[in-house]
């Protein structure tokens, strides 16, 4: 069993511009987790947006915990808010923008686990 105190989590600015912390990732040597996904906590402050990007071979699920925004997946754009879960298929170009007055906070579940070489960033 692995228990992680999320209050001690280390956040960084990811390549797509989101503030992110990988909570669980099977690729970390110290954890040796046997799981087919990675789990991260992320946020965008009011007015912030992620860079358009795609995960070539991984699907992604966003679970919106707080705030509101607009998510674009390929040619489709939809409003997202707390209490919603969104599936993004592998290879889909995605972009998330905080349209509210509070932080847009969400969980990212990526399967297979996120890998830098799988992510393609756009301008």
Secondary structure, DSSP 8 states (H G I E B T S, - for coil): -----GGG---EE-TTS-EEEEEEETT-TTT----S-EEEEEEE-TT-B---EEESS-EEEEEEEE-EEEEEETTEEEEEETT-EEEE-TT--EEEEE-SSS-EEEEEEEES---GGGEEE--
